[in-house]
Amino acid sequence: MKKGIHPENYRPVVFKDMSNGDMFLTKSTCKSTETVEFEGETYPVVKVEISSSSHPFYTGKNKLVDTAGRVDRFMNRYSKLKK
């Protein structure tokens, strides 16, 4: 890897998914004032609301949320134009 292409604060950081508690370690320049112990070491932690471990697209639990039948009304209204 080339020397001098990364910023000075490029370091290992733990990202914590707040929806399910999963954590993963990667390198980042994100600023953080909190730390967490991960695999026996202490790292800065960045809290995220959703990650690939909890996102419905990646977990296969993708579902369509329909409130008040809006999708059905749309399909009924515009299915005639499709034919």
C-alpha positions in Angstrom: 0.0 0.0 0.0 1.2 3.5 -0.8 2.6 5.5 2.0 1.0 8.9 2.8 -2.3 8.5 1.0 -4.5 8.0 4.1 -5.3 10.8 6.6 -3.5 10.9 9.9 -6.6 9.9 11.9 -7.2 6.7 9.8 -7.5 4.1 12.6 -9.5 1.0 13.6 -13.0 1.8 14.7 -15.9 -0.3 15.9 -19.3 0.3 14.3 -22.2 -0.7 16.5 -25.7 -1.4 15.1 -28.1 0.0 17.7 -31.1 -2.0 16.4 -29.6 -5.4 17.2 -26.3 -4.8 19.0 -24.0 -6.3 16.3 -20.5 -4.8 16.2 -17.9 -4.9 13.5 -14.4 -3.6 13.3 -13.0 -1.6 10.3 -10.8 1.4 9.7 -12.3 4.8 9.5 -11.6 8.5 10.1 -15.0 9.0 11.9 -14.7 11.1 15.1 -15.9 9.4 18.3 -15.6 10.3 22.0 -16.9 6.9 23.2 -14.9 3.7 23.4 -15.9 0.0 23.6 -14.0 -3.2 24.3 -14.1 -5.5 21.3 -12.2 -8.8 21.1 -10.0 -7.9 24.0 -9.0 -4.4 22.7 -10.4 -1.0 23.4 -11.5 0.9 20.2 -13.5 4.1 19.5 -17.1 3.3 18.7 -19.5 4.8 16.2 -23.2 4.0 16.7 -25.3 3.4 13.6 -29.0 2.9 13.4 -29.0 0.2 10.8 -26.4 -1.9 9.1 -26.3 -4.9 6.8 -26.9 -7.2 9.7 -30.3 -5.6 10.5 -31.4 -4.1 7.1 -34.5 -6.0 5.7 -33.0 -6.2 2.2 -29.9 -8.1 3.5 -31.6 -10.2 6.1 -34.3 -11.5 3.7 -37.1 -10.2 5.8 -38.1 -7.6 3.3 -41.8 -6.9 3.6 -44.1 -4.3 2.1 -45.7 -2.0 4.7 -49.1 -1.0 3.4 -51.1 1.5 5.3 -54.8 1.9 4.5 -54.6 -0.2 1.3 -52.7 2.5 -0.6 -50.8 0.0 -2.7 -53.9 -1.9 -3.6 -55.7 1.3 -4.7 -52.7 2.3 -6.8 -52.5 -1.1 -8.4 -56.3 -1.1 -9.2 -56.1 2.4 -10.6 -53.1 2.0 -12.8 -53.3 -1.7 -13.8 -55.8 -0.7 -16.5 -53.3 1.5 -18.2 -50.7 -1.3 -18.3 -53.0 -3.5 -20.5 
